[in-house]
Amino acid sequence: GIPVPNPKKAFMGRSVVEKGDGSGIRLCFTGAHFPVAKLAAALEDKGIDQLHGAKVALARSLRKVLRKASRRGVADNRTILFLQGDLNSRTVLRTDGSDNECLVSLDRSRDRKLGLELDDSDAICYSGGSALLITGIRGGLAEAWNIEHPQERMRVGDYIVEVNGIRDDCARMIEECKHGLFLKLHVHRKVTDVLLEVLHDDDMQEAIQHELGLPPGRWHEMADYEVVHDLPVTYKYLDQVACTSSPAPSPVSTPVLRKQVVSNSSSNLISLTIGDIMGAAAGPTARRVVSHAPSEMEPDSPSSKRKSDDSEASHLCSELYKRHLLDIGDEKLNEFGLVYKKNDFRAFRFPACADRIVFWAPDAVADRMSFSLPRGGYEVNHAQLGSDHRPVALEAILHISPEGSAVRRSQRLQVSVRLEPGALLEQSEDEQGRDSDDFEHSSGEETPSSSRVPSSMLIAASEGGYPR
């Protein structure tokens, strides 16, 4: 058939211009339903860094929006471009192992304050052993590292799995953090979100607006979630079964989310977050070491018996996601109202925060902007059924200070010298031919194929460690 826009997820944009001589701030509102096929394929390609491939797919959609806005005179030095809808961001799980660890070096001879709040609970498991969970970053060396190394920043929710060569002994790692003069920390990010990683990646942000003739600027999320665990789950739900359970906030939830959960509880509103999904696994299987071997807990589906290499790769890459949902169990998944088809599961169908609101603004304008969120952030309507997504609302108040009185100072994008921005999001020849100024309509509802991601999308791929 002919692909058509999804009327529930796409609408025409509107602009609001400040009255006066035409030199004021312009607000442009538009909506989109991003395609998911290439992102889904990247998550199931064992030959690449799956997160990097997924980031490239989503970043190319953001670039397409920004390019069209630039060509049509919408994006300029006084315009804030708001974009909302099903942006098809996805949750990404990272396997335990040195390939997904980042080295952080801290010198306490400069500052004795480490600036890390850590949880050394026995429930925190990494590669069959134990690890320290970062529950807060409060100045000191940790914050200084994040400022100096934006591409390798530590975040709340990350695991410290080694301190100066010490592993699997939380008590000794804590003591080393307290008394060690020079600290070498191996840090692992077990779960993340594709859109969140794109927004934090200066290389991606630079590539998105490369040679578009725009003033220095970047994409932001209106509800700026610092911790992936705080993001609400908007996908993938049962069509006619509502979520009936609101778990307590996770140990790494921010005070803002905790306040929102309390407010929702008093109003009998349901709240389900990525942190709830990650913390819901219980029992001995939750501490199981995740391997790359196919699971024997469920019978093979007909599709998994196909002999093609692509099908086998897809099965292996989905295994980490599948095992986590198996650990949660059918009873809890039903309470959450989540879809989990054991014999027809793909990595991109793992619970995620797919429906978001982002905006692009020139740095000079973004420095004058601030938002207040009376309701704390995104609110998901679990009472409205009929789709595998749940409707999302965000109440926000935008404050713009007078010109010349900035409320913050944006840092210029710090791009890795080894990367060429134009190559990072380079398209294959057939895609360049189709990428005209006319919008490429797609409902996005078809099941993505598991075909490999074009090699041109993977130029300058990450070399492991932190998601980039």
PEHUVEN-V623123 format. One record per backbone hydrogen bond with DSSP energy under -0.5 kcal/mol. CO is the residue of the C=O (numbers start at 1). NH is the residue of the N-H. If there is no record, write none. Layout:
co->CO nh->NH
co->CO nh->NH
This chain:
co->1 nh->3
co->5 nh->7
co->6 nh->9
co->6 nh->10
co->11 nh->31
co->14 nh->29
co->16 nh->27
co->25 nh->18
co->26 nh->28
co->26 nh->80
co->27 nh->16
co->28 nh->82
co->29 nh->14
co->30 nh->84
co->32 nh->86
co->36 nh->40
co->37 nh->41
co->38 nh->42
co->39 nh->43
co->40 nh->44
co->41 nh->44
co->42 nh->45
co->44 nh->46
co->45 nh->48
co->48 nh->50
co->49 nh->53
co->50 nh->54
co->51 nh->55
co->52 nh->56
co->53 nh->57
co->54 nh->58
co->55 nh->59
co->56 nh->60
co->57 nh->61
co->58 nh->62
co->59 nh->63
co->60 nh->64
co->61 nh->65
co->62 nh->66
co->63 nh->67
co->64 nh->68
co->65 nh->69
co->66 nh->70
co->67 nh->71
co->68 nh->72
co->69 nh->74
co->69 nh->75
co->70 nh->73
co->74 nh->76
co->76 nh->79
co->78 nh->26
co->79 nh->81
co->79 nh->362
co->80 nh->28
co->80 nh->82
co->81 nh->360
co->82 nh->30
co->83 nh->358
co->84 nh->32
co->85 nh->87
co->85 nh->356
co->86 nh->34
co->90 nh->194
co->92 nh->192
co->97 nh->100
co->98 nh->101
co->99 nh->465
co->100 nh->189
co->102 nh->104
co->102 nh->187
co->104 nh->106
co->104 nh->185
co->106 nh->108
co->106 nh->183
co->107 nh->110
co->107 nh->111
co->112 nh->114
co->113 nh->141
co->114 nh->142
co->115 nh->138
co->116 nh->118
co->117 nh->135
co->117 nh->136
co->118 nh->120
co->119 nh->133
co->121 nh->124
co->123 nh->125
co->124 nh->131
co->126 nh->129
co->129 nh->126
co->130 nh->168
co->132 nh->134
co->132 nh->160
co->133 nh->119
co->133 nh->135
co->134 nh->157
co->136 nh->117
co->139 nh->143
co->140 nh->144
co->141 nh->145
co->142 nh->146
co->143 nh->147
co->144 nh->148
co->145 nh->149
co->149 nh->152
co->150 nh->153
co->155 nh->158
co->158 nh->134
co->159 nh->161
co->159 nh->188
co->160 nh->132
co->162 nh->186
co->163 nh->166
co->165 nh->167
co->166 nh->163
co->169 nh->173
co->170 nh->174
co->171 nh->175
co->172 nh->176
co->173 nh->177
co->174 nh->178
co->175 nh->179
co->176 nh->180
co->181 nh->108
co->183 nh->106
co->183 nh->185
co->184 nh->164
co->185 nh->104
co->185 nh->187
co->186 nh->161
co->186 nh->162
co->187 nh->102
co->188 nh->159
co->188 nh->190
co->190 nh->94
co->192 nh->92
co->193 nh->197
co->194 nh->198
co->195 nh->199
co->196 nh->200
co->197 nh->201
co->198 nh->201
co->200 nh->202
co->201 nh->205
co->202 nh->206
co->203 nh->207
co->204 nh->208
co->205 nh->209
co->207 nh->210
co->209 nh->212
co->216 nh->363
co->218 nh->361
co->220 nh->359
co->222 nh->224
co->223 nh->225
co->224 nh->226
co->227 nh->230
co->228 nh->231
co->229 nh->275
co->231 nh->274
co->232 nh->234
co->234 nh->390
co->235 nh->352
co->236 nh->339
co->238 nh->241
co->239 nh->386
co->245 nh->247
co->250 nh->253
co->254 nh->258
co->255 nh->259
co->256 nh->260
co->257 nh->261
co->258 nh->262
co->259 nh->263
co->260 nh->264
co->261 nh->265
co->262 nh->266
co->263 nh->267
co->264 nh->269
co->265 nh->268
co->272 nh->233
co->273 nh->277
co->274 nh->278
co->275 nh->279
co->276 nh->280
co->277 nh->280
co->283 nh->286
co->284 nh->287
co->285 nh->288
co->301 nh->304
co->301 nh->305
co->302 nh->305
co->303 nh->306
co->308 nh->312
co->309 nh->313
co->310 nh->314
co->311 nh->315
co->312 nh->316
co->313 nh->317
co->314 nh->318
co->315 nh->319
co->316 nh->319
co->318 nh->322
co->319 nh->323
co->320 nh->324
co->321 nh->325
co->322 nh->326
co->323 nh->327
co->324 nh->328
co->325 nh->329
co->327 nh->282
co->329 nh->333
co->330 nh->334
co->331 nh->335
co->332 nh->336
co->333 nh->337
co->333 nh->338
co->335 nh->244
co->335 nh->245
co->337 nh->238
co->340 nh->342
co->341 nh->344
co->346 nh->349
co->347 nh->350
co->352 nh->234
co->352 nh->235
co->352 nh->354
co->354 nh->87
co->354 nh->88
co->354 nh->89
co->354 nh->356
co->356 nh->85
co->357 nh->222
co->358 nh->83
co->359 nh->220
co->360 nh->81
co->361 nh->218
co->362 nh->365
co->362 nh->366
co->363 nh->367
co->365 nh->368
co->366 nh->369
co->367 nh->407
co->367 nh->408
co->368 nh->401
co->370 nh->399
co->372 nh->374
co->372 nh->397
co->373 nh->376
co->379 nh->393
co->380 nh->382
co->381 nh->384
co->383 nh->385
co->388 nh->236
co->388 nh->237
co->391 nh->381
co->393 nh->379
co->394 nh->396
co->395 nh->375
co->396 nh->398
co->397 nh->372
co->399 nh->370
co->402 nh->405
co->413 nh->415
co->416 nh->419
co->419 nh->421
co->420 nh->423
co->420 nh->424
co->421 nh->425
co->423 nh->426
co->428 nh->432
co->429 nh->433
co->430 nh->434
co->431 nh->435
co->434 nh->436
co->439 nh->441
co->454 nh->457
co->455 nh->458
co->456 nh->459
co->458 nh->461
